[in-house]
Amino acid sequence: MFSLKGPSMVKAAYPTAFPLKHQQKDLRLALALAESVSQSIPTVAAANELYKAAKSLGLADQDFSAVIKALKAKAQSS
């Protein structure tokens, strides 16, 4: 991901190839599947929360790499 999306993230340019809202949906589905078989996937849960935060910032239709904006916002508020 870093070699593919890293340059765009550094430039703060996020041409949409795969919308952030779809990435978050996939994370949510992975969590539901894991729960259905009594498995814990904490890294996916953490990523899902970050993508949800990004959606709340109005980034749902931007490329999934725009999640870095939510990560930066979280770091600044800590």
HELIX and SHEET records of a PDB file:
HELIX    1   1 PHE A    2  LYS A   11  1                                  10    
HELIX    2   2 LEU A   20  SER A   36  1                                  17    
HELIX    3   3 PRO A   42  SER A   56  1                                  15    
HELIX    4   4 PHE A   64  ALA A   66  5                                   3    
HELIX    5   5 VAL A   67  SER A   77  1                                  11    
END                                                                             
